[in-house]
Amino acid sequence: MVAQGIAEALQAYTGLTPGAAATILALMLATYLLVSSLFVAPAAPSPASPPKQPEQQREEERKEKEQEEEEEAPMPFVFPDPVEVGEVTLEQLRAYDGKDPAKQILIAIRGQVYDVSRGRLFYGPQGPYSLFAGRDATRALALMSFDPNDLTGDLDGLSPDELEVLQDWEEKFKERYPRVGHLARQDAAGSDA
């Protein structure tokens, strides 16, 4: 009687005979088993090795993952230690413009020389700030200018706001890049013609 009621309800709701519904159910179960068998089940431990503790197994998986990451990860670029250049003239400074990969990239601000080699993408030959490399960028930074005529240490005529902008730039350079020298006295306050 219960089976009869289920068969009638099944036919009323689905429009299928009990035989058709059983066939569809069997096909669904077979499909489920086939699809679930495509996913790799954890391997059963071999009888020769003792079963691993969950913590031990996690540690081995972590080590395998680290090893895979090390193999896939590119070697990080190692920046050489900054080399102290001491006192340099503007002419000597120009040799450190990033065009020679064996040399540092240097920029002078207010007479102080900074090694910006770590910012090679910015200050190197194809970088957006390559104009400043190997030069005294004091005035250009104060004016936020890319005009080659502003690549000088001359502060004459700068407004208090422009001097504040320069101070901000100088603080950023002090935080990010090592100071490796200073401009020669005759060039520290002069212009870079």
N, C-alpha and C positions, 0 to 999 in steps of 0.2 A: 504494500500500500504506500509506504514512504517512497520507494523506488518509482512507483507509478506516478506519484505527485511530483517528484523531481523531474522525471521525463517529460511530463506535461508542461511544467513551468519552464523547462529548458526550451522546449519547442515553441512555447508561447512568446518568450522573450527574444530568442535568437532566430527562430524560424528554421532551426536545424533539427533533424531527427536525432535520437540518442546515438545512433551508430556514427553519423557524420560528426557530431560533437566529440565523440570518443576518438575518432580518427584525427581531427584537428588538434585535440589535446595531446595525442601521441606524437604528432608532427612537431608541435611546439616544444615538447619535452626533448625530442631528439635534436632539434635545432639548438636548444639551450645547452645540451651536453656537448654538442659539436663545437659551438662557439667557445664555451668555457674551457674546452680542452686545448684551444689554441693559445691560451695564456699559460705561461710556464709556472708550474707548481713548484714549491720548494722541494729540492732534492732530498730524498730520504737518506739519512746517514747510513754509511756502509757499515756492515757488521764488524769490520776490522777496526774502525775508529769509534771511540766512545762518543755518545751524544754530547753536543756542545751546549754549554750553558748559554742562555740568552745574552748575557753580558759579554761573554767571550765572542759570541757570534757577531754582536754589534761592533765590537772592537775590530774584528777582522774586516767587516764590511767598511768601517770608517777608514782603515788603512788602505784598502783597495781603492776606495773613492779618492783619497788623497793622492795615491800613486797615479791614478788616471788623470786627475787635475794637473799634477806636475808634468805629465807627459804632454798634455794638451796645451798648457799655458806657455805663451811665448816667454823667452828670457827677458826680464825687465832690463831696460837700459840703465846702466850704472854710470852716473855722472862722476867724472874725476873730481878729486878734491880741488878747491880753488887754489890758485897759485898767487902768492903775494907778488905784486909787480912794483910796489914802492912808489917812487916819484916818477911820473911819466909826463912827457910833453904831449900837446895836442897831435903833433905829427906822429909820435909813437903810438898814441891811442888809436889812430886810424887803422893800424895793422890788426886790431882786434875787432873786426867788423863781422865775424862769423863766416867769411868766405873761405877761410882756411880751417877745415874741421879739426886740425891738430891744435889750434889756438882757442883760448877762451873768447867769449864775447863780453866786451866791457862797455860800460856807459858811465859818463861822468855827470854828476849833479852837484852843483855848488862846490866844485873842487874835489869832491870825493869820488873815487872810482869804484864801481860795483861790478862784480862778475855775474852777469845775467845768463850764463850758459845754460842753466836749468830751464830758462824760458826760450830756448832755441826756436821753438815753433813760433814765438812772437817776434823775437829779435834777430833770428837767423836770416839768411839771404832772401827767402821767399815769405818771410813773416810780415804781418801788417805793420810792425814797428821797426822794421829793418833799417829805416832811415836813421834811427837813433844809435844804432850799433857802431861802436868805435868813435863816438862823437861826444861832445859836451852838449847834453840835451836840456840844460837848465832852463833857458828862456823858452824853448819850444814846449816843454812840459808846463811851465807857468801859463803860457798862452793857449795851451792845448792845440798847438799848431803843427802841421806837417810841412810847413814851408822851410826849405833848406836854409834860407837866410836867417831863420830863428834858431839854428843849431849853434848856439853860443852860450857863454857863461855870463853875458851882459844882462844885468838886472835893471839898468837905467830905464826909467819911464814906466816901470810896472806898477800897477795899482795895488792897493792893499789886498783886494780880492784875488788878484793874480798871484801875489806872493803867498797867500793862504793856499791856493791851489798847488803851488810849487811845494809848499810845506807838506801838504797831504801826499804828494807824489814821493817826496823824500822819505817820509815815514813808511810808505809802502815798500820802497826799495830797501830800507833798513831792515824791515821785518822779513822780507822774502829772499834777499840776495846778500851774499857776504861782501863786505868792503875789503878790497884787495890793494888799495893804494890811494894816491892823491895826485892831482895835477901839479905840475911844476909851478912855482910862484908866478912867473911871468905869464902863464896861461890861465891860472886859476880865476882871475878877474877879467881877463881879456876876451876878445871875440875870436871866433873860429872862422877865419876868412877862407 
